[in-house]
Amino acid sequence: MPRGAVHGFENRGDADASFLAVVTPGLLGPDYFREIRAVITAAAGGPPDLAAVGEVMRRHGLTPAA
């Protein structure tokens, strides 16, 4: 998808899903994914804290969609 395109993903099934992201040029490093994982883990199976997700995204140069 082109830079600036609003996008997202959702698992509508009952089983865990795997997600593979290939970003080029490599603007998002491992730290971004570690930080997002921490936010999701902190949610303990519930919905993640969207404010915390937004903070991580902004820290890594992403703009959360409204």
C-alpha positions as CSV (number, residue, x, y, z in Angstrom):
1,M,0.0,0.0,0.0
2,P,1.3,3.5,-0.7
3,R,2.7,5.7,2.1
4,G,-0.1,7.6,3.8
5,A,-2.9,5.1,3.0
6,V,-5.2,4.4,6.0
7,H,-5.1,0.7,6.7
8,G,-5.6,-1.8,9.5
9,F,-6.2,-5.5,10.2
10,E,-8.5,-7.5,12.4
11,N,-8.8,-11.2,13.3
12,R,-12.5,-12.1,13.1
13,G,-11.8,-15.8,13.8
14,D,-11.7,-17.7,17.0
15,A,-8.1,-18.9,16.6
16,D,-4.9,-16.8,17.1
17,A,-3.6,-15.3,13.9
18,S,0.0,-14.6,12.7
19,F,0.8,-11.4,11.0
20,L,3.8,-10.8,8.7
21,A,4.6,-7.2,7.8
22,V,7.2,-6.4,5.2
23,V,8.0,-2.7,5.2
24,T,10.2,-1.1,2.6
25,P,12.1,1.1,3.0
26,G,12.7,-0.3,6.5
27,L,11.3,2.6,8.5
28,L,9.9,0.4,11.3
29,G,12.5,-1.4,13.3
30,P,12.2,-4.2,15.9
31,D,11.6,-1.7,18.7
32,Y,8.3,-0.6,17.3
33,F,7.0,-4.2,17.3
34,R,8.4,-4.9,20.8
35,E,6.6,-1.8,22.1
36,I,3.3,-2.7,20.4
37,R,3.6,-6.3,21.8
38,A,4.1,-4.8,25.3
39,V,0.8,-2.8,24.9
40,I,-1.1,-5.8,23.6
41,T,0.4,-8.1,26.4
42,A,-0.6,-5.5,29.0
43,A,-4.2,-5.8,27.8
44,A,-4.3,-9.4,29.1
45,G,-6.6,-10.7,26.3
46,G,-8.8,-7.6,26.3
47,P,-8.7,-4.7,23.9
48,P,-5.4,-2.9,23.9
49,D,-5.2,0.7,25.3
50,L,-5.6,2.7,22.1
51,A,-3.9,5.8,23.7
52,A,-0.9,3.6,24.4
53,V,-0.9,2.2,20.9
54,G,-1.1,5.8,19.5
55,E,1.9,6.8,21.6
56,V,4.0,4.0,20.3
57,M,2.9,4.7,16.7
58,R,3.7,8.4,17.0
59,R,7.1,7.7,18.6
60,H,7.9,5.7,15.5
61,G,6.7,8.2,13.0
62,L,3.2,6.8,12.3
63,T,0.0,8.6,12.5
64,P,-3.0,6.8,14.0
65,A,-6.2,7.0,12.0
66,A,-9.1,8.9,13.7
